[in-house]
Amino acid sequence: MEKFLNIPVTNEQKQIVSILDVKLVEQATTSSVTLAYGSGKVVTINHAATASGSEAMRDEIQNAIVDALATGWTAVLYSYVPSSAVSGISIA
């Protein structure tokens, strides 16, 4: 069963991000976290800047993914409210 994180984005509606086949969660910069998928696709989640060297947002997103995957198979949408505002989500 596919599962999604439901993430609020500043000045937009909530966006959903698939967590199926995520292979790596990485704090790419002080203001972005990337999700790398087995298919080669990469989702970038841009957020308010954090301190240099901090991986707090990566940890939060990674924990949200683990929590979402631990829910029952009928719970496909998991609401995640980040501690830093998310300004955009993109896929490449």
Protein Blocks (a to p, Z undefined) as FASTA:
>chain_A
ZZddddddehiacddddfehiabdcdfblmbccdddfkopacddddddddehiaklmmmm
mmmmmmmmmpcfklmbccdddfbdcfbdcdZZ
